[in-house]
Amino acid sequence: MMDFPVLKNDYILKAAKGEDVDVVPVWVMRQAGRYLPEFREERAKTDFFTMCQTPDLSCKVTLQPIDRYPLDAAIIFSDILVIPQALNMVVEMKPGEGPVFPSPLKEPSDMSRLDSPKYVSEKLQYVFDAITLTRTKLEGRVPLIGFAGAPWTIMAYMIEGKGSKTMSNSKRWLYAHPEDSHKLLDIISEATIDYLVGQVKAGAQMLQVFESHAEHLNAALFKEFCIPYLKRICDRVKESASWLGFGSIPMIIFPKGGHYALKEISSLNYDVIGIDWTVDPVKARELVGPNKTLQGNLDPCALYGSKESIDAAVKDMMAKFGKKRYIANLGHGMYPDMDPENLGAFIDAVHKYSKT
Ligand SMILES: Cc1c2[nH]c(c1CCC(=O)O)Cc1[nH]c(c(CCC(=O)O)c1C)Cc1[nH]c(c(CCC(=O)O)c1C)Cc1[nH]c(c(C)c1CCC(=O)O)C2
């Protein structure tokens, strides 16, 4: 096990475990990103995936929001789509368009193009190196979060080849090729387990699994095509981390648009459930019960409002969540055209209402 600087702020780890904290911890999704001028300056010089593959650059932009704001966690700068890349698919980041796969999986026979998940950890060593470097450079200021996409979300990208309004290509697989869908989800899950365990070994102190495409499914599809894989990932990663001497690694599941599945998800071993802004925090608490930490859920677009309106929205949000078993966050990521000052107003408001 590596030797890292002593952790000075463990609020988020405590909140994840349900321990009492005197302030509500806060971080935001996409906190390292284009809304920050210092990120855009780096990004202007280097292609997106080259940045991900260069530990010095990944570390540098991961630390940018930590240097600027009193956040309670850092999240490693990378992308969920490094898993399809490690399975032998080409993914490019097109300006103004987002990620694009030039040759997506069209039919189940295309799965023969995929490499074995056995080699994923070797191929993603650059992420582990970025994590180790960043954990060192953080000097114990805050914990470092690692992450991966959930299997359905990754499968949908591999089949659609880009963002999609309907996900009808990938959903066609679920209805027309259920067995092959399970085969693909199994491959992605095995890759993801090794990848997340590798992140823990490299220094990640908490993990988030992004089920960003939950909104396209329903309770029945989620139960068949998501739950078993989310369960396998959580149980196997926790078991390996514990066996390797890292104790109980806190894990967050973020099912974006998955309001219909919250109760089912609460039966899994994730410590934290992230909710998007469409879910009422009081209803979410009823659904998941008292033994899970909730994370979220301000509408990111609230950051387009005035500082006063952000303050009022945070006050309302925090009254609904309460201060126990709660991690403050947005209901999804920052957008590139947001004012960095307004993120500061969000974080200040969380601190203000977490004290009173
Ligand atoms: C679906 C998804 C992806 N990537 C990710 C998800 C899950 C979260 C979600 O639901 O948004 C996860 C992700 N992507 C990125 C991070 C870094 C850590 C952080 O949150 O700060 C994380 C955790 C950096 C990024 N990932 C991306 C950027 C912007 C790309 C750029 O700089 O050109 C960043 C900073 C690109 C990306 N990557 C992806 C998309 C759809 C896009 C385009 C979005 C856009 O253009 O704003 C796939």
Ligand as a Chemical Component Dictionary entry (heavy atoms), coordinates in Angstrom:
data_LIG
# 
_chem_comp.id                   LIG 
_chem_comp.type                 NON-POLYMER 
_chem_comp.pdbx_formal_charge   0 
_chem_comp.three_letter_code    LIG 
# 
loop_
_chem_comp_atom.comp_id 
_chem_comp_atom.atom_id 
_chem_comp_atom.alt_atom_id 
_chem_comp_atom.type_symbol 
_chem_comp_atom.charge 
_chem_comp_atom.model_Cartn_x 
_chem_comp_atom.model_Cartn_y 
_chem_comp_atom.model_Cartn_z 
_chem_comp_atom.pdbx_ordinal 
LIG C1  C1  C 0 -21.953 10.705 -19.685 1  
LIG C2  C2  C 0 -20.553 11.003 -19.175 2  
LIG C3  C3  C 0 -19.403 11.241 -19.967 3  
LIG N1  N1  N 0 -18.348 11.471 -19.099 4  
LIG C4  C4  C 0 -18.782 11.406 -17.808 5  
LIG C5  C5  C 0 -20.143 11.067 -17.833 6  
LIG C6  C6  C 0 -20.997 10.809 -16.615 7  
LIG C7  C7  C 0 -21.482 12.076 -16.037 8  
LIG C8  C8  C 0 -22.595 12.709 -16.821 9  
LIG O1  O1  O 0 -23.686 12.140 -16.840 10 
LIG O2  O2  O 0 -22.324 13.777 -17.394 11 
LIG C9  C9  C 0 -17.989 11.540 -16.590 12 
LIG C10 C10 C 0 -16.962 12.601 -16.507 13 
LIG N2  N2  N 0 -16.415 13.353 -17.517 14 
LIG C11 C11 C 0 -15.489 14.201 -16.996 15 
LIG C12 C12 C 0 -15.373 13.941 -15.607 16 
LIG C13 C13 C 0 -14.280 14.560 -14.782 17 
LIG C14 C14 C 0 -14.432 14.793 -13.400 18 
LIG C15 C15 C 0 -15.354 15.934 -12.995 19 
LIG O3  O3  O 0 -16.545 15.669 -12.795 20 
LIG O4  O4  O 0 -14.843 17.055 -12.802 21 
LIG C16 C16 C 0 -16.334 12.973 -15.292 22 
LIG C17 C17 C 0 -16.689 12.389 -13.928 23 
LIG C18 C18 C 0 -14.689 15.196 -17.730 24 
LIG C19 C19 C 0 -15.184 15.690 -19.019 25 
LIG N3  N3  N 0 -15.772 14.969 -20.016 26 
LIG C20 C20 C 0 -16.005 15.774 -21.082 27 
LIG C21 C21 C 0 -15.553 17.089 -20.789 28 
LIG C22 C22 C 0 -15.595 18.286 -21.739 29 
LIG C23 C23 C 0 -14.830 17.957 -22.952 30 
LIG C24 C24 C 0 -13.903 19.022 -23.453 31 
LIG O5  O5  O 0 -13.131 19.600 -22.694 32 
LIG O6  O6  O 0 -13.940 19.195 -24.665 33 
LIG C25 C25 C 0 -15.026 17.033 -19.498 34 
LIG C26 C26 C 0 -14.368 18.151 -18.752 35 
LIG C27 C27 C 0 -16.588 15.320 -22.373 36 
LIG C28 C28 C 0 -17.712 14.399 -22.321 37 
LIG N4  N4  N 0 -17.691 13.138 -21.822 38 
LIG C29 C29 C 0 -18.950 12.580 -21.915 39 
LIG C30 C30 C 0 -19.795 13.539 -22.520 40 
LIG C31 C31 C 0 -21.273 13.337 -22.800 41 
LIG C32 C32 C 0 -19.017 14.645 -22.818 42 
LIG C33 C33 C 0 -19.421 15.869 -23.580 43 
LIG C34 C34 C 0 -20.074 16.822 -22.679 44 
LIG C35 C35 C 0 -19.673 18.218 -23.010 45 
LIG O7  O7  O 0 -19.165 18.486 -24.105 46 
LIG O8  O8  O 0 -19.888 19.022 -22.093 47 
LIG C36 C36 C 0 -19.299 11.249 -21.426 48 
# 
loop_
_chem_comp_bond.comp_id 
_chem_comp_bond.atom_id_1 
_chem_comp_bond.atom_id_2 
_chem_comp_bond.value_order 
_chem_comp_bond.pdbx_ordinal 
LIG C1  C2  SING 1  
LIG C2  C3  DOUB 2  
LIG C2  C5  SING 3  
LIG C3  N1  SING 4  
LIG C3  C36 SING 5  
LIG N1  C4  SING 6  
LIG C4  C5  DOUB 7  
LIG C4  C9  SING 8  
LIG C5  C6  SING 9  
LIG C6  C7  SING 10 
LIG C7  C8  SING 11 
LIG C8  O1  DOUB 12 
LIG C8  O2  SING 13 
LIG C9  C10 SING 14 
LIG C10 N2  SING 15 
LIG C10 C16 DOUB 16 
LIG N2  C11 SING 17 
LIG C11 C12 DOUB 18 
LIG C11 C18 SING 19 
LIG C12 C13 SING 20 
LIG C12 C16 SING 21 
LIG C13 C14 SING 22 
LIG C14 C15 SING 23 
LIG C15 O3  DOUB 24 
LIG C15 O4  SING 25 
LIG C16 C17 SING 26 
LIG C18 C19 SING 27 
LIG C19 N3  SING 28 
LIG C19 C25 DOUB 29 
LIG N3  C20 SING 30 
LIG C20 C21 DOUB 31 
LIG C20 C27 SING 32 
LIG C21 C22 SING 33 
LIG C21 C25 SING 34 
LIG C22 C23 SING 35 
LIG C23 C24 SING 36 
LIG C24 O5  DOUB 37 
LIG C24 O6  SING 38 
LIG C25 C26 SING 39 
LIG C27 C28 SING 40 
LIG C28 N4  SING 41 
LIG C28 C32 DOUB 42 
LIG N4  C29 SING 43 
LIG C29 C30 DOUB 44 
LIG C29 C36 SING 45 
LIG C30 C31 SING 46 
LIG C30 C32 SING 47 
LIG C32 C33 SING 48 
LIG C33 C34 SING 49 
LIG C34 C35 SING 50 
LIG C35 O7  DOUB 51 
LIG C35 O8  SING 52 
# 
